[in-house]
Amino acid sequence: MSTQSIHYLKPVALCLAPGIPDSPSRHRRHTLPASEFRCLTPEDAASVFEIEREAFISVSGTCPLYLDEIRHFLTLCPELSLGWFQEGRLVAFIIGSLWDEERLTQESLTLHRPGGRTAHLHVLAVHHTFRQQGKGSILLWRYLHHLGSQPTVRRAVLMCEDTLVPFYERFGFYPVGPCAITVGSLAFTELQCSLRSHASLRRNSNC
Ligand SMILES: CC(C)(COP(=O)(O)OP(=O)(O)OC[C@H]1O[C@@H](n2cnc3c(N)ncnc32)[C@H](O)[C@@H]1OP(=O)(O)O)[C@@H](O)C(=O)NCCC(=O)NCCS
């Protein structure tokens, strides 16, 4: 899978005020795209984990993917991840892998099954300073369109706490019942989403 289907947002034109010296550091800084969506690489793992640490560990003491697991999935299936970078800084991300059973099991937390037709979304998180600005929604739409362009991937699945079910329902996910996976005392609802509508959206748009 290539990253061809991921496009850049319109970069903001950067211009230099008169009298500001044309230094090499200025060139470096300004070559960073204002806003960019791309699949993640193992080199992004530390930035991913930094966001997870604040989003999950500081709240519940645990998180969906630890550093070695992030590297594991970004090595095995980077095409199932998507990051949003602003001026080179990761502001939001999704990491997924493939799964080949009807429902999630404990094993799905750590495995990537390359022949699977289901994309398992392990984690979606937005850096805390960028939340409630629509970024999580934009990234999830883009991710689902990205999955929809992969003919072998038929549906997406995830588990979340009950409070987030309405958020995911906006994107076509529907609850299929309690998830078999528990993490400590935390219980989750499992949600699925058919990618057929996202595939047709993809065909009909330049997203
Ligand atoms: C959940 C998350 C990804 C949403 O991203 P975001 O950019 O803040 O969300 P958007 O601005 O696109 O959309 C806002 C909507 O998200 C939902 N939402 C965000 N945080 C929520 C929370 N803690 N509980 C319930 N719903 C939440 C709400 O529906 C909200 O809409 P509202 O303001 O009308 O109530 C983000 O808050 C986050 O990273 N949280 C911490 C990590 C996490 O919980 N990830 C989900 C794991 S399943």
The ligand as an SDF file (V2000), in Angstrom:
LIG
                    3D

 48 50  0  0  0  0  0  0  0  0999 V2000
  -11.6560   11.7910   21.6480 C   0  0  0  0  0  0  0  0  0  0  0  0
  -10.7740   12.7180   20.8220 C   0  0  0  0  0  0  0  0  0  0  0  0
   -9.9420   11.9020   19.8300 C   0  0  0  0  0  0  0  0  0  0  0  0
  -11.6940   13.6590   20.0320 C   0  0  0  0  0  0  0  0  0  0  0  0
  -10.8920   14.5360   19.2580 O   0  0  0  0  0  0  0  0  0  0  0  0
  -11.2390   16.1180   19.2190 P   0  0  0  0  0  0  0  0  0  0  0  0
  -10.3890   16.7170   18.1790 O   0  0  0  0  0  0  0  0  0  0  0  0
  -11.1490   16.6870   20.5810 O   0  0  0  0  0  0  0  0  0  0  0  0
  -12.7780   16.0320   18.7860 O   0  0  0  0  0  0  0  0  0  0  0  0
  -13.5680   16.9720   17.7830 P   0  0  0  0  0  0  0  0  0  0  0  0
  -13.2650   18.4040   18.1000 O   0  0  0  0  0  0  0  0  0  0  0  0
  -13.3820   16.5040   16.3970 O   0  0  0  0  0  0  0  0  0  0  0  0
  -15.0440   16.6100   18.1960 O   0  0  0  0  0  0  0  0  0  0  0  0
  -15.5290   16.9550   19.4620 C   0  0  0  0  0  0  0  0  0  0  0  0
  -16.4290   15.8380   19.9030 C   0  0  0  0  0  0  0  0  0  0  0  0
  -15.6810   14.7450   20.4140 O   0  0  0  0  0  0  0  0  0  0  0  0
  -16.4160   14.0740   21.4340 C   0  0  0  0  0  0  0  0  0  0  0  0
  -15.5680   13.9990   22.6120 N   0  0  0  0  0  0  0  0  0  0  0  0
  -14.3540   14.5210   22.7700 C   0  0  0  0  0  0  0  0  0  0  0  0
  -13.8540   14.1680   23.9680 N   0  0  0  0  0  0  0  0  0  0  0  0
  -14.7800   13.4350   24.5640 C   0  0  0  0  0  0  0  0  0  0  0  0
  -14.8630   12.7750   25.8150 C   0  0  0  0  0  0  0  0  0  0  0  0
  -13.8690   12.8380   26.7140 N   0  0  0  0  0  0  0  0  0  0  0  0
  -15.9690   12.0900   26.1040 N   0  0  0  0  0  0  0  0  0  0  0  0
  -16.9930   12.0230   25.2270 C   0  0  0  0  0  0  0  0  0  0  0  0
  -16.9840   12.6230   24.0300 N   0  0  0  0  0  0  0  0  0  0  0  0
  -15.8890   13.3130   23.7030 C   0  0  0  0  0  0  0  0  0  0  0  0
  -17.6680   14.8690   21.6410 C   0  0  0  0  0  0  0  0  0  0  0  0
  -18.6730   14.2400   20.8800 O   0  0  0  0  0  0  0  0  0  0  0  0
  -17.3270   16.2300   21.0390 C   0  0  0  0  0  0  0  0  0  0  0  0
  -18.4430   16.8550   20.5170 O   0  0  0  0  0  0  0  0  0  0  0  0
  -19.1870   17.9880   21.3950 P   0  0  0  0  0  0  0  0  0  0  0  0
  -18.1310   19.0040   21.6830 O   0  0  0  0  0  0  0  0  0  0  0  0
  -20.2630   18.4370   20.4970 O   0  0  0  0  0  0  0  0  0  0  0  0
  -19.6490   17.2740   22.6160 O   0  0  0  0  0  0  0  0  0  0  0  0
   -9.8490   13.5860   21.7140 C   0  0  0  0  0  0  0  0  0  0  0  0
  -10.6270   14.2820   22.6560 O   0  0  0  0  0  0  0  0  0  0  0  0
   -8.7780   12.8050   22.4310 C   0  0  0  0  0  0  0  0  0  0  0  0
   -7.6840   12.6450   21.9340 O   0  0  0  0  0  0  0  0  0  0  0  0
   -9.0840   12.3400   23.6660 N   0  0  0  0  0  0  0  0  0  0  0  0
   -8.1250   11.5990   24.4690 C   0  0  0  0  0  0  0  0  0  0  0  0
   -7.8450   10.2560   23.8620 C   0  0  0  0  0  0  0  0  0  0  0  0
   -9.1080    9.4320   23.6370 C   0  0  0  0  0  0  0  0  0  0  0  0
   -9.9630    9.3180   24.4970 O   0  0  0  0  0  0  0  0  0  0  0  0
   -9.1810    8.8330   22.4370 N   0  0  0  0  0  0  0  0  0  0  0  0
  -10.2750    7.9890   22.0530 C   0  0  0  0  0  0  0  0  0  0  0  0
   -9.9190    6.5620   22.3800 C   0  0  0  0  0  0  0  0  0  0  0  0
  -11.2300    5.4680   21.8990 S   0  0  0  0  0  0  0  0  0  0  0  0
  1  2  1  0
  2  3  1  0
  2  4  1  0
  2 36  1  0
  4  5  1  0
  5  6  1  0
  6  7  2  0
  6  8  1  0
  6  9  1  0
  9 10  1  0
 10 11  2  0
 10 12  1  0
 10 13  1  0
 13 14  1  0
 14 15  1  0
 15 16  1  0
 15 30  1  0
 16 17  1  0
 17 18  1  0
 17 28  1  0
 18 19  1  0
 18 27  1  0
 19 20  2  0
 20 21  1  0
 21 22  1  0
 21 27  2  0
 22 23  1  0
 22 24  2  0
 24 25  1  0
 25 26  2  0
 26 27  1  0
 28 29  1  0
 28 30  1  0
 30 31  1  0
 31 32  1  0
 32 33  2  0
 32 34  1  0
 32 35  1  0
 36 37  1  0
 36 38  1  0
 38 39  2  0
 38 40  1  0
 40 41  1  0
 41 42  1  0
 42 43  1  0
 43 44  2  0
 43 45  1  0
 45 46  1  0
 46 47  1  0
 47 48  1  0
M  END
$$$$
